[in-house]
Amino acid sequence: MFGQSAGAGSLGTQSMKLRNTFGTVQNRETYEGLRVSLSTGSYIRCNDRFFGVPWVVGSVASGSITGNLAIFPIGKHGKADLDRGFIEASSQQLLDFDFYKFESNIVATATRDGLVKVFRFPEDGVLEGNATVADSYLAGHEKKVDHVRFHPSATDLLLSASSDQTVRLWDFRSMQEVVTLSDPETTAQDIYWSPHGSVVLQTGRDGSISMFDPRAQTTPVLRHVMQDFATSRALSAAFLNYDGYDLVVSGFA
């Protein structure tokens, strides 16, 4: 699972040969004038009908912090309506968000105040005024919530990861916590569901990969520290297949 590749460094890492490569717009199906906050880890997420961006009210400056989320219907191109309604997730910083897989107009937010919220917005994606009241409030984390991920195949389940060194699984409709997972040796840098949804993968700030089986135990069933990435601030991972547990991991050594 964590096998090394011979002849390419201890973890199969290689230097990129491409620098400053830019794409070319093939048509005018673009969205212009978006006031996107660059202080949020997730600049954009989408599903089959909508995309969302952290939304800045007023002028956009480097480092603008916002707790707002704007939703746009896919296919309605052109200049953004700057007076549009948006989701006010928090008075503090929006750190992540994710769309629900089974109902396109449901989105979860993670914010610096330690709350996870789930909002249902109109079917056409157009908010009349700002949405300030969430449909679900998930409270339990003791520090900021950095990541949220809906389950890929089971309804009503939402995963959240916090700087309090816990990963929590919620039933967001009943607003009940299902289980708390924890790797006490590190804080999550990111979290992932396996494609089949049976395990949770966490990349840690100490260069570790932790795998949890929420049905078996609350601590990792497997943990591996990659020393080359021990100080990396951008450690990412992805599953290579649907049924197996092969991974590809990248980061800055």
C-alpha positions in Angstrom: 0.0 0.0 0.0 2.8 2.4 0.9 5.4 0.7 -1.3 8.3 2.7 -2.5 9.3 3.2 -6.2 12.9 2.2 -6.9 15.1 4.7 -8.6 12.8 7.7 -8.0 13.7 8.8 -4.5 12.5 7.2 -1.2 8.8 7.9 -2.1 8.9 7.9 -5.9 9.0 11.7 -6.0 10.2 13.5 -9.2 10.7 17.1 -10.1 8.0 18.7 -12.3 9.3 19.7 -15.8 6.4 22.0 -16.5 6.4 25.6 -15.2 3.8 28.4 -15.7 1.6 26.5 -18.1 -1.6 28.2 -19.0 -4.8 27.0 -20.7 -6.7 28.7 -23.5 -10.3 29.6 -23.2 -12.1 27.9 -26.2 -15.4 29.8 -25.9 -17.0 32.6 -24.0 -18.8 30.4 -21.4 -17.1 32.2 -18.6 -18.2 33.7 -15.3 -16.7 37.2 -14.7 -16.4 39.6 -11.9 -16.5 37.0 -9.1 -15.4 38.4 -5.7 -13.6 35.3 -4.6 -11.8 35.3 -1.2 -8.2 33.9 -1.5 -8.0 33.3 2.2 -10.1 30.1 2.1 -8.5 26.8 1.4 -11.3 25.8 -1.0 -11.6 28.5 -3.7 -14.3 26.6 -5.6 -16.4 23.5 -5.5 -19.2 22.2 -7.7 -21.7 19.5 -8.4 -23.8 18.8 -11.5 -25.9 21.9 -11.2 -24.1 24.6 -9.1 -20.7 25.9 -8.1 -19.8 27.8 -5.0 -17.1 30.3 -4.1 -16.1 32.1 -0.9 -17.7 35.5 -1.5 -16.2 38.9 -0.5 -18.6 41.8 0.1 -17.0 45.0 -1.2 -13.6 45.3 -2.8 -11.5 42.2 -3.2 -8.0 42.4 -1.8 -5.3 39.8 -1.3 -6.0 38.0 1.9 -9.6 39.2 2.1 -11.3 37.0 4.8 -15.0 36.1 4.5 -17.5 33.8 6.1 -19.8 34.1 3.1 -20.5 31.5 0.3 -22.0 32.5 -3.1 -23.8 29.9 -5.2 -24.0 30.1 -9.0 -26.1 27.9 -11.4 -23.9 26.2 -13.9 -24.7 27.4 -17.4 -25.7 31.0 -16.6 -22.6 32.7 -17.8 -21.5 36.3 -17.9 -20.9 39.0 -15.4 -21.7 38.2 -11.8 -24.5 40.0 -10.1 -22.7 41.7 -7.3 -26.0 42.4 -5.4 -26.9 38.7 -5.3 -27.8 37.0 -2.1 -25.3 34.6 -0.5 -25.0 32.2 2.4 -23.7 33.9 5.5 -22.1 30.8 7.1 -20.3 32.7 9.9 -19.0 36.1 11.0 -15.6 34.3 11.1 -13.6 32.8 8.3 -15.1 30.2 5.9 -12.5 27.4 5.7 -14.2 24.7 3.6 -17.5 23.7 2.0 -19.0 20.7 0.2 -22.1 19.9 -1.8 -24.3 17.0 -0.9 -24.2 14.2 -3.4 -27.9 13.3 -3.3 -29.6 16.7 -3.3 -27.9 19.3 -5.4 -29.1 22.3 -3.4 -27.7 21.3 -0.1 -24.2 22.5 1.0 -22.2 22.1 4.2 -19.8 24.8 5.6 -16.8 24.6 7.9 -15.7 27.8 9.7 -13.2 29.2 12.1 -15.7 29.4 15.0 -15.7 25.6 15.2 -19.2 25.1 13.8 -20.4 22.9 10.9 -23.6 24.1 9.3 -25.7 22.6 6.5 -27.8 24.9 4.3 -30.6 24.2 1.8 -30.8 26.8 -0.9 -33.4 27.4 -3.6 -33.7 24.8 -6.5 -32.7 27.5 -9.0 -29.7 28.6 -7.0 -30.9 32.2 -6.6 -31.1 33.4 -3.1 -33.6 36.3 -2.4 -31.5 38.1 0.2 -28.8 36.5 2.3 -29.3 33.1 4.0 -28.3 33.5 7.7 -30.2 30.5 9.3 -28.8 27.0 8.6 -31.0 23.9 8.4 -28.6 21.9 10.5 -26.1 23.0 13.2 -23.4 20.5 14.1 -21.6 21.6 17.3 -18.9 19.6 19.1 -15.5 20.6 17.8 -13.4 22.6 20.3 -11.3 24.5 17.7 -11.7 25.7 14.1 -13.2 23.2 11.6 -10.9 22.9 8.6 -12.6 20.4 6.3 -16.1 18.9 5.6 -16.8 16.0 3.3 -20.2 14.3 2.5 -20.2 10.5 2.3 -20.0 9.4 -1.4 -22.7 6.7 -1.2 -24.6 6.9 2.0 -27.3 9.5 2.7 -27.2 12.0 5.5 -23.6 11.4 6.6 -21.1 14.2 6.8 -17.5 14.1 7.9 -15.7 17.1 9.5 -12.1 17.6 10.6 -10.9 20.1 13.2 -7.7 21.5 14.6 -8.8 19.9 17.9 -7.3 16.7 16.4 -10.7 15.0 15.9 -12.5 13.9 12.8 -16.3 13.6 13.5 -19.0 11.7 11.6 -22.4 13.3 11.7 -26.0 12.5 10.8 -26.7 16.0 9.6 -30.5 15.6 9.4 -30.8 14.5 13.0 -27.9 16.8 14.0 -26.4 13.9 16.0 -22.7 12.8 16.1 -22.3 9.2 15.0 -18.6 8.7 16.0 -15.5 10.7 16.8 -12.2 9.5 15.2 -8.8 10.7 16.4 -5.1 10.4 15.6 -3.7 12.0 18.8 -0.2 12.3 17.2 -1.2 14.9 14.6 -3.8 17.3 13.2 -5.6 16.7 9.9 -4.2 18.5 6.9 -7.0 17.0 4.8 -9.6 14.2 4.9 -10.9 11.9 2.2 -13.6 9.2 1.9 -12.6 6.1 0.0 -14.6 5.8 -3.2 -16.7 3.0 -1.7 -17.1 5.0 1.6 -15.9 2.3 3.9 -12.8 4.0 5.2 -11.6 7.5 6.0 -8.1 8.7 5.0 -6.4 11.6 6.8 -3.2 13.4 5.8 -1.4 14.8 8.9 0.7 17.8 9.5 3.5 15.6 10.6 3.7 14.0 7.1 1.6 11.0 8.1 -1.2 9.1 6.4 -3.8 7.7 8.8 -6.6 5.3 7.7 -9.8 4.9 9.8 -12.5 2.3 9.7 -15.4 4.1 11.6 -17.2 0.8 12.0 -14.3 -0.9 13.8 -12.5 1.6 16.0 -12.0 5.3 16.7 -8.2 5.3 16.3 -6.3 4.6 13.0 -6.3 1.0 11.7 -3.1 2.0 9.8 -0.7 4.8 10.2 2.4 5.6 8.3 4.8 8.6 8.5 6.6 9.7 5.4 9.7 11.5 6.6 10.2 13.3 3.3 7.0 15.1 3.9 7.3 15.7 7.6 7.4 19.4 7.3 5.1 19.7 4.2 2.2 22.1 4.5 0.4 20.7 1.4 0.2 17.0 1.8 -2.5 15.5 -0.5 -3.7 12.0 -1.3 -6.0 10.2 -3.6 -7.3 6.6 -4.0 -6.3 5.0 -7.2 -9.1 2.5 -7.6 -12.7 2.0 -6.4 -12.4 -1.4 -4.6 -8.8 -1.3 -3.3 -6.8 0.9 -1.0 -3.9 1.9 -3.3 -3.0 5.5 -2.8 -1.0 8.3 -4.5 0.4 10.9 -2.2 2.0 14.3 -3.1 3.5 17.1 -1.1 6.4 19.5 -0.9 9.5 17.8 0.6 
